[in-house]
Amino acid sequence: MWTYYRDVTLYTLAITLLTSFASAAMYNSLSARLFDAVLIFGIFGTGLGVLSFNYFQKAQYYMYYNLGFTRQQLITRTWLVNLVIAVIFIGIIVLLR
């Protein structure tokens, strides 16, 4: 389970950083840019990370299935963990404003 989460989250971080750098000129403050990046990470990034995992490492789903994890369980747990992390970071960003 940990290796799946790590792989998907690395894809998610790459996608989040690319979109954050691409939209950097739209924001006047660093906190607004961070807020946007955390929202992308927590909501959309995990889905895009799962799509990237499916494209690059699809054969590994058989290994996880043999270990007793279904694809739905893996995706749900990864999304929930990333959502909790995003909520914590959004709370920190809002408190620091």
N, C-alpha and C positions, 0 to 999 in steps of 0.2 A: 504494500500500500504506500509506503513512504517513497519508494522510487517513482511510482506513478505521480504522486503529488509533486515531487521535485521536478520531474520532467515537464509536466503540464505548467507548473508555476514558472519555470524558466522561460518557456514559450510565452506565457502571459506577460512576464516582466519585459521581454524583448518587444512585444507588440505595444505594451503600455509606454515604454520609453520612446519608441519610434513615433507614436502618435502624439506624445507629449512634446517632443522636440519639433515635430512638424507644426503643431499649433501654438508654439511659444509666442509668436508675434501677436496673437489675438488677445493676450492678457497683459494688464498693466502691473500686476503684482505677482510676487512669487507664490503667495498663499493661494491665489485663485488658480494658478497653474498646477500647484500640488493637489488642490481639491479636485480639479478636473482629472488629473492622472490617477488619483485614488478611486474616483468613481469609475473610470474606465477599467482599472484593475479589478475592482470588486464585482462589477456587474457584467461587462462585456468581455473582459479579458480572459476570463476562465473559459468561456465558450469558444473563443478564438484559439486559446491554448489547447483545448480538446480537439478542435479541428486540425490544428498543426500536428498534434500527437497522432491523430488518425492518419494523416498524410505521411509522416516520416517514420512512425514506429507502430504501425497497425498490427504487426505480427506479435507484438508483446501482449496483446489482449489475451492470447491463448495461455500464456504463462499465468496471468492473473486469474483467469478462469480455472486453471488447474489448482491454484492456491485457494479457491473458494470465493473469489470476488467476481461479481457480475459487473458488466460495463456500467450499468445504471448506478450501482453502489459506489463505484470509483468516482464517477462524475459528480454525483450528489455530495459525497464527502469532500471532494476537492473544492467544489463551489461553495459549500457551507464554510469551510475553513477560510477560504479567501474572502468571503463576505464578512466574516467576523473580524478578520484582520483589517479590512477596508473600513468597517464601522469604527474600530478603535482609532485608526489613523485620522478619519474624518472628525472624530471627537477631539483629538489632539489639535488638529488644524483649526477647528472652530474655537477652541479655548485660547489658542495663541493669537487669534486675530484681534 
